[in-house]
Amino acid sequence: MRAPFPWFESGLLPPNVANKIGASDGDCWVWRAAKTDGYGVVQHAGRIQRAHRVVYSILRGAIADGLELDHLCRNRACVNPAHLEPVSQAVNNARSESASAKHRERYQQRVTAQKGGGT
């Protein structure tokens, strides 16, 4: 089954990664293969890695040393780089401990802005 994403046909993602991503009801790109603690995992560059980090680094570029990727959508299985933000461990921990309405609102505002205002 082919994923309905423009990068799929372009070959930006290797097949062993692209073939494991599916759509969800929202804007998440959901990892449909092996998971550990809810996070997708994939064999890439000779080792097992977190799928969201692999997809992000291929489509957006390297993740700076010392930074983690925060899932703004709060969905650990999501690999959509638009839903991921490089942050320090302290920021990521603070956000995960209080996935507050304010944080969810920030995510929704970001999604709306990416869609051209949502109007």
N, C-alpha and C positions, 0 to 999 in steps of 0.2 A: 504494500500500500504506500502510495506516495504522499508525503506531507504537502499541504497547500501553502507553501512558502516560496517566495521568489528565489531565495538562495539555493533551494533544493536543486533546481535545474542547472544553476550556474556552476555547481561543483565546488562552492566555497567550503562546504563541510565535507569531510570524508564520508563515504557511504556507511561505514560502521557507526557513525555518529548521526548523520541525517536520517537514516532509516529507523532510528529509535525515538524520533520526536513526533509527537502528535498534537493536534489542536485540542483546546478545551472550550468550554462555553464562553470564557472570557478571552483575554488577550495572551494568556499564558501559553508557552510552548512546553507541553508536558512530556517529561522523559518517560518512555513506555517500556524500559528495560530494567536491568538490575538496579537495585537501590540499597543504600545503607543509611539507616536512620532517616529515611525519607528523601535523601539526596541521591540523584542518579549517579551511577559510576560507569566508567567506560575504559577500555584498554586504548591508550593513545600514547604515541611516542615511546613505546616500549614499557609502559607501566600503567597500573590502574590509577585513574584520576577521577575527581568529581566532574561530572558531565557539565554542570553549569560553568565551571572554570574553563573547561576545554572550549565550549561554544563561545564564551565571552572572549577568550584570548584569540580565537580564530577570527571572529567577526569584528571585534573592537580593538584588539591589540593587547599587549602584555599587561598583566596586573602588577602594579608596583610592589616591590618588596615590602613586607610588613602590612599589606592591606588584605582584607577579606572582601568577599562579595556579599552584600546584604540583599536579600530577596525583598524588594519593596512590596511585592504582592503577597508576601508571607507564605508562599507556596514553595516548599523545599524541592519539589519535583520540577519546577519551572526552570527552563534554560534560556528564556527570552532575554537577550542582553539589555533590552529596554527596561526590564524589570529588575536589573541588577545594578548595584552601585558600590564601587570600591570605597571601603571605609576602614578605619582602624578597628582592632578587635574590641576596644572599649566601646566605641560607638555601636558596633554590631551587637554586642552583649546588651547594652542599654536598650536598644531598639527591640531586641527579641524578648526581653523581660517585660516590656510594656508595649505590645503591639497595639498602641492606643488608637482611639478614633482620630486623633490629630495626625498620626503617622499614616493611617489608612487614607485620610483626606489628602495628605501630601502626595501619595501615590496616585490617587484618582485625579488630582489636578495635573500631575505629570502626564498621565495617559491622555487626558482631555486635550492638553496642549499639543501632544504629539499627533493627535488626530485633527489638528487644525481648529481647536476651540470647541469642538463638539456641538456646534450649532448648525 
